[in-house]
Amino acid sequence: MCMKYLAIEGDDLIHETESSFWLSKGISSVKVSSMSEGIEIAATDQFLFIGINSDNINYKPKLPFLRDATNDLIFIATSHYTKEEHAEAHSLGADLFGEVFENPQGNYEAIMTKISQINGRCSQRKPTPEMIYSNNIHISRTRRQIFYGENKIELTKIDFDVLYYLMENRGRVLSLDQIYNYAWDDRDNESVINPVKCAIKRLRKKITGCDYDNDIIENIRGVGYRFPL
């Protein structure tokens, strides 16, 4: 059994108290303060469980991404329990949703009971999901969703495909022809320059608010575009 858990927690004092209790059970912790960080770590490591404090973490938008990344048990803790949020959390991928016990032993017993129920699932590692995280952008080809930090960005099909292609090949310079051939169905367009440049401009504007050359998508003059490493 893995002897560590992942805490997605925005309050250092709360984590200190909780982690001290779990350490007394021989279970250490890894703490992050955002869902983006949690997803990246969960996709590459294995934990006894993943605990999220819903009082200071906006978990809902990216919980499906976390569920895609791991089979580990996901526990959403709250101090304001409602049946509606309970149902929503489960629909988004949580295994447990509950009010935090004043005595940490209560959380421990609930989590360990649930782990024993789904032990077979938790012991299986998920294949690497079709997600990429780089330069504070998180993109899922399966869900066709993109987040910049914790903010969801709405994109058209073409703009999404352009961004995914650039991120999938981050560090490489892609020509306008390569980008166009990947993202557009119309292969008979006489000029690829305008469609690709307009798509890049829209992406920069939607992601950062600025449509000129920036750190998100680099313009390599006379060659094409590159998403930096």
C-alpha positions in Angstrom: 0.0 0.0 0.0 1.3 3.5 -0.9 2.1 5.3 2.3 1.6 8.9 1.2 -1.3 11.1 0.2 -1.7 14.1 -1.9 -3.2 17.2 -0.3 -4.7 19.9 -2.5 -5.0 22.5 0.1 -4.7 26.3 0.2 -4.2 26.7 4.0 -0.8 25.7 5.4 -2.0 25.6 9.0 -4.8 23.2 8.1 -2.4 21.0 6.2 0.1 21.0 9.1 -2.6 19.8 11.5 -3.9 17.1 9.1 -0.5 15.9 8.0 0.7 15.5 11.5 -2.2 13.2 12.2 -1.6 11.1 9.1 2.1 10.9 9.8 1.2 9.4 13.2 -0.3 6.6 11.1 2.9 6.2 9.1 1.5 8.1 6.1 3.3 11.1 4.8 1.9 13.9 2.6 2.7 15.9 -0.5 1.0 19.4 -0.6 0.0 21.5 -3.6 -2.1 24.6 -3.6 -4.0 24.3 -6.9 -5.8 21.7 -9.0 -3.4 22.2 -11.9 -0.5 21.1 -9.7 -2.4 18.3 -8.3 -3.3 16.9 -11.7 0.3 16.9 -12.9 1.5 15.1 -9.8 -1.3 12.6 -9.7 -0.7 11.7 -13.4 2.9 10.7 -12.7 2.8 9.3 -9.1 0.6 7.1 -6.9 -1.0 8.0 -3.6 -3.0 6.4 -0.9 -5.6 9.0 -1.6 -6.0 12.6 -2.8 -7.6 15.0 -0.4 -9.1 18.3 -1.6 -10.3 21.1 0.8 -13.3 22.6 -1.0 -13.3 25.5 1.5 -10.3 27.1 -0.2 -9.9 25.1 -3.5 -12.2 25.6 -6.5 -12.2 22.0 -7.4 -15.2 21.6 -9.7 -13.9 22.8 -13.1 -10.9 20.6 -13.1 -12.0 17.6 -11.1 -12.8 15.6 -14.3 -9.2 16.2 -15.4 -8.0 14.8 -12.1 -10.2 11.8 -12.4 -8.9 11.2 -15.9 -5.3 11.3 -14.6 -5.6 8.8 -11.7 -7.4 5.9 -10.2 -6.4 7.0 -6.7 -9.3 7.7 -4.3 -10.4 11.3 -4.4 -11.8 12.7 -1.1 -13.5 16.2 -1.2 -13.6 17.7 2.3 -16.0 20.5 3.2 -17.3 22.4 6.2 -20.5 23.3 4.4 -22.1 20.0 3.4 -25.1 19.8 1.1 -26.7 16.9 -0.6 -26.6 18.8 -3.9 -22.9 19.4 -3.8 -22.4 15.8 -2.7 -24.1 14.6 -5.8 -22.3 17.0 -8.0 -18.9 16.1 -6.6 -19.5 12.4 -7.3 -20.7 13.1 -10.8 -17.5 15.0 -11.5 -15.3 12.1 -10.3 -15.0 12.2 -6.5 -15.1 8.9 -4.5 -15.9 10.6 -1.2 -17.5 13.9 -0.3 -18.1 14.8 3.3 -17.9 17.2 6.1 -14.6 17.4 7.9 -14.6 15.6 11.2 -13.3 17.7 14.2 -11.4 14.6 15.1 -9.2 13.5 12.2 -9.8 9.9 13.2 -13.2 10.2 11.6 -11.7 11.1 8.3 -9.1 8.4 8.6 -11.7 5.7 9.2 -14.0 6.9 6.3 -11.1 7.0 3.9 -9.6 3.7 4.8 -13.0 2.0 4.6 -13.5 3.4 1.1 -10.0 2.5 0.0 -10.7 -1.2 1.0 -13.8 -1.1 -1.1 -12.1 0.1 -4.3 -8.7 -1.4 -3.7 -8.6 -3.2 -7.0 -9.2 0.0 -8.9 -6.7 2.0 -7.0 -3.9 -0.5 -7.5 -4.2 -0.2 -11.3 -2.3 2.7 -12.9 -4.1 4.6 -15.6 -2.4 5.0 -18.9 -1.0 8.5 -19.5 -4.1 10.6 -20.4 -4.1 12.8 -23.5 -3.4 15.9 -21.4 -0.6 18.4 -21.7 0.4 20.9 -19.1 2.9 23.6 -20.0 3.3 27.3 -19.4 0.3 27.3 -17.1 -1.9 25.9 -19.8 -3.7 22.6 -19.3 -5.3 21.0 -22.3 -7.2 17.7 -22.7 -7.7 16.3 -26.2 -10.2 13.7 -24.8 -12.4 16.3 -23.2 -11.5 19.1 -25.7 -11.1 21.5 -22.8 -8.4 24.0 -22.0 -7.5 25.9 -18.8 -5.2 28.8 -18.3 -4.3 28.4 -14.7 -7.6 27.7 -13.0 -9.6 29.5 -15.7 -11.4 27.6 -18.4 -11.0 29.0 -21.9 -13.6 28.5 -24.6 -12.2 27.7 -28.0 -13.5 26.9 -31.5 -12.7 23.5 -32.9 -10.0 24.9 -35.2 -8.4 27.0 -32.5 -8.4 24.1 -30.1 -6.7 21.8 -32.7 -4.1 24.5 -33.5 -3.2 24.9 -29.8 -3.1 21.2 -29.1 -0.8 20.6 -32.2 1.6 23.4 -31.0 1.6 22.1 -27.5 2.1 18.5 -28.5 5.1 19.6 -30.5 6.3 22.2 -28.0 9.9 23.3 -28.6 9.6 22.6 -32.3 9.0 25.3 -34.9 6.0 24.4 -37.0 5.4 25.9 -40.4 2.1 27.5 -41.4 1.6 24.6 -43.9 2.0 22.0 -41.1 -0.4 23.8 -38.8 -2.9 24.3 -41.5 -2.8 20.7 -42.7 -3.4 19.5 -39.1 -6.3 21.8 -38.1 -8.2 22.5 -41.3 -10.4 20.1 -43.3 -10.2 22.4 -46.4 -7.0 21.3 -48.1 -7.7 23.4 -51.3 -7.3 26.8 -49.7 -4.9 28.8 -52.0 -3.4 30.6 -49.0 -2.7 29.2 -45.5 -1.2 32.3 -44.2 -4.3 34.3 -43.2 -6.2 31.4 -41.6 -3.3 30.3 -39.4 -2.2 33.9 -38.4 -5.8 34.7 -37.5 -6.1 31.5 -35.4 -2.8 32.3 -33.6 -4.0 35.9 -32.9 -7.3 34.6 -31.5 -5.5 32.1 -29.2 -3.2 34.7 -27.8 -6.1 37.0 -27.2 -8.3 34.4 -25.5 -5.5 33.0 -23.3 -3.6 36.1 -22.2 -5.7 39.0 -23.4 -2.9 40.1 -25.8 -2.9 39.2 -29.4 0.7 40.0 -30.3 3.8 37.9 -30.1 4.2 36.6 -26.6 5.6 33.8 -24.4 2.5 31.6 -25.1 3.0 31.2 -28.8 6.3 32.4 -30.3 6.5 33.8 -33.9 9.6 32.6 -35.7 9.8 35.1 -38.4 9.8 33.7 -41.9 9.3 30.1 -40.6 6.3 29.6 -38.5 5.3 29.3 -34.8 6.5 27.6 -31.7 5.1 26.7 -28.4 8.0 27.1 -26.0 9.2 24.3 -23.7 
